[in-house]
Amino acid sequence: MAYQYVVVEKDGPVTTVTLNRPEVMNALHSDAHFELDEVFNNFAADESQWVAIVTGAGDRAFSAGNDLKHQARGGKMGSPRSGFAGLTSRFDLTKPVIAAVNGVAMGGGFEIALACDLIIASETAVFALPEPKVGLAALAGGLHRLPRQIGLKRAMGMILTARRVSAREGLELGFVNEVVAPGELMAAAKRWATLIAECSPMSIRASKQAVMRGLDEPSLETAIREQNRFEAVAALFVSEDFIEGPLAFAERRPPQWKGR
């Protein structure tokens, strides 16, 4: 399906989603949010797709966040229940998503990346939550995800100053998984996606859900006790993959995952 503000490509079990508004550094407005909501709805529902990569068109920006010029002109505002880019409030997505950050990731752009499970960054990538400098706040998850991912004091150092952080510093702070040369970014992101796709998709979904839900539990004991009740964990135990994995190991052959 063709979209106006997004390009979607499928390669085996990997979906690549490219934010496609390079003329405004891939900043997003209401219509783009709703397109992306549909894109990720389709990705979640497609049994053949196991991993997604999100990146930005061009070499300047992953996403500059909210399209402030559109807002200033009185353009239509609003986003779907799934949040900014159809992703930042999508808490039920158990399939992994990788951010391939190819340049500026500011405000909502950084919040999209933080909502992903992995961040692979070009050496040219720059991250910030600059909303306070324009009278706004990073309310699409940035104010909550960043402290959870790098710790309170480090996060507050970024949030309260709105300062820009390089890809290398992002790696040191812990929210970036790998930094690569600009020309190697998509290859690196696809390498991570391939490694994930070599695992059972049912196991990956169960693992992601157990981690994310477990972080919300009041104690480690509760998280461990409750994990078997999580939907993706329960689905793993009754899946074909749950049989195929041990069988392939016993027969000394690569597993043939079904994702069901």
N, C-alpha and C positions, 0 to 999 in steps of 0.2 A: 504493500500500500504506500502511496506517495503522500508525504506530508509537506506542509509549507515551511515549517521552521525547524524541522528535524530530519535527519537522514538515518534510516535504519537498514543495516546490512546483517545478513546471517551467514556464518561460515561454520558448518558443522553444528555443534551444540552451543556456539558462541554468538551472541547478538551484540553488535556494535551500534551504539546510539550516539550520533554526532549532533551537537547543538549547532544549528546552522543559521546564525544571524551574524556573520563576521563583520558586517558593516557597522554594527554597534557592539563589537567585541563580545558577541554571543550573550548580551544582556537579554533578559526574558521579560515578557509581558503576559497579560492574562491569556491571550490566545495560545501562546507557546506553552504555558503551564498545562492547559487542557489537552493540547496535542500530546505532551509528554505523559500526561495521565493515561491517555489511551495507549501509548507506546508501552508503558510499563504494565498496564493491565494485560495487554496481549502477550508480553514476555512472560508474565507470571502464569498465564493460562496455557502457554504452548509447551506441551510435554517434550518436544524435541529440543528446546532451548534450556540450557543448564546454567550458563554464566553470561552476564552482561558487562560490557565495557562502555563507559560514558566518556566522551571527549568533546573538544570544541573544534569548529571549523577554522581553518587558517592557522597561523603560527603566532598570533599575538595574544590570544586569550582562550582559556578554558571557558570561563564566563565571568563577565563583569558584574553579574548579579542582577538586581532589579533594574529594569529600564527606566531610569529616572526622567529622561527626556519625555518618554511616553507618558509618564505620570504627570509631569509638569504641564503637558499640553492638555491635561484633562482626559487622557485616554482611559479606556475601560480598565478597571482594577478587579482583582479577584483571582482566586486559585481554587483548584479542586480540593476535596477532603484529603487527598494524598499529599498535599502541600506544594511547596516551591519545586518547580520542575517535575511535579507528579511523583516526587521521591521523598522529600524531607519529612513527611508525616505518614509514610507508607510502612507501618510497623509490622505488617503481616507478611512481608516478602521474605521467604526463606531462601530463595535463590541468591547466590552471591553476586555483588556488583562491584566492579573495579573502576575507579576514577583514573583516567589517563590525562593528567593535567599538563597541558601544552603551553601554558603562559599564565596570564593573569587569572587568579581565582579570588575575586573580591566579593565581600558581602555574601549575597545569596549564592554566588559561584563557589565560594569556600564552603558554604553550608551544604551545597550539593555534594561536594567532595567528602565532607565529614559524614554525610549520610551513607556513603558507600563503605564497603567492607575493607577495601584496600585502596591506597593512594600511591600510584606510580607517577613520579613527577619528572618533567624535563628540567634540565639545569636552568632554564629560563623562567621557570614557574615562580610566581610570587603570590603569597597568601595574606589575607587580612580580613578583618571585620571592621570596616571603616564607617559603619552606619552612624555612630555618634557625631562624625564630622559633617553630616548632612541632616542632623536632627532626627535620625531614626535609630532603631535598635535591631540587633540580629535575632529576630524572633522566629525565624524559620528553623530553629534547632541549634544554631551556632552557640548561643549562650549556655546551652545545656550539654551539647555533645563535646565541645572543646574541653571543659573541665574534666569530664569523664575520661577523655582520651589522653590528656597530658598532665592532669593534676591541677588543683585549684590555683596555686600561686602563678604557675607558668601561664595558665589560661588568662587569669586576670591581668597579667602583664601585657598580653596582647589585646584583650577586650577593652581595658580602661584607657589605653593609649591609642588604640586603632592603628597600631604600627604595622608595617609591612614585614613579612618574614620570607626569606629566601627558601628555595627547595632544600638546600643543605641544612639550614637551621631547622626546617620542618622535620627533616630526618633525625636531627639531634634531639628535637623536642619529643618526637615519637609519633607524630600523626602521619608522617610519610613513610612508606615501606621501602621505596627504592628511588634513587635519583639516577637518571641516565642522560646522555647527550640528546639534544632535540631530535635528531634523525633516527634515534633508536627507541623513541617513546612507545610507539604502537607495537613494535616487535616485542618490547619488554612486557607491555600489558598483555599481549596475546600469549607470551610465554607463561605468565602467571595463570591466565585463563586455561591454558592447556594443562598445566599441572593440576588445577582444580578439577578439570573435566576427566582426568585420568582416575579420579576417585569416584566412588558411588555417589550419584546425585542425591539419593535418599539419605546417605550418611552425611553429606555436606549440609543438606537442609536441616537435618536433625541437630547437627553440631552448631550451626549458626543460631537456630532457635534456642537451643539449650544455653548457649553463651549469653544471648541478648536477654532472654527472659530471666536467666539466673542472676544477671546484674541487678535486676529489679527486686530480687528476693531479699528479705531482711538479714539473712545469714547464709553462710556456706552450707550449713546443715540443711536448711530449708530448701536451698537451691538443688542440692543433691537428692533430697527426698522427693521433691516435686517434679523433677525433670522427666520422669517416665510418663507423666500426664500431659506433657506438651504434645500438640497435634503431630508435628513432624517426627518427633521421637517415636510416638505410638505408630505412625505410618511406617517407619523404618522396620519395626519388628514384624510386620505382616507383609512386607514387600518381597518381590522377586529378587531384588538385589541382596536382601538379607540371607537368601539361600545361595545365590550365585557367588558371592564373595568367598565364603569358606570352601565351596565346591571347586571353584577355579584354583584356589590355593592348593587344595588337596590333589588336584589333577595337574598341577604345575603348568598352568596356561593363563594367559591374560583373561581377566574377567570381561564378560560381555554385559555391561550395565544396561538396564532398561529404564531406570528412573521411575520405576513403579513397583 
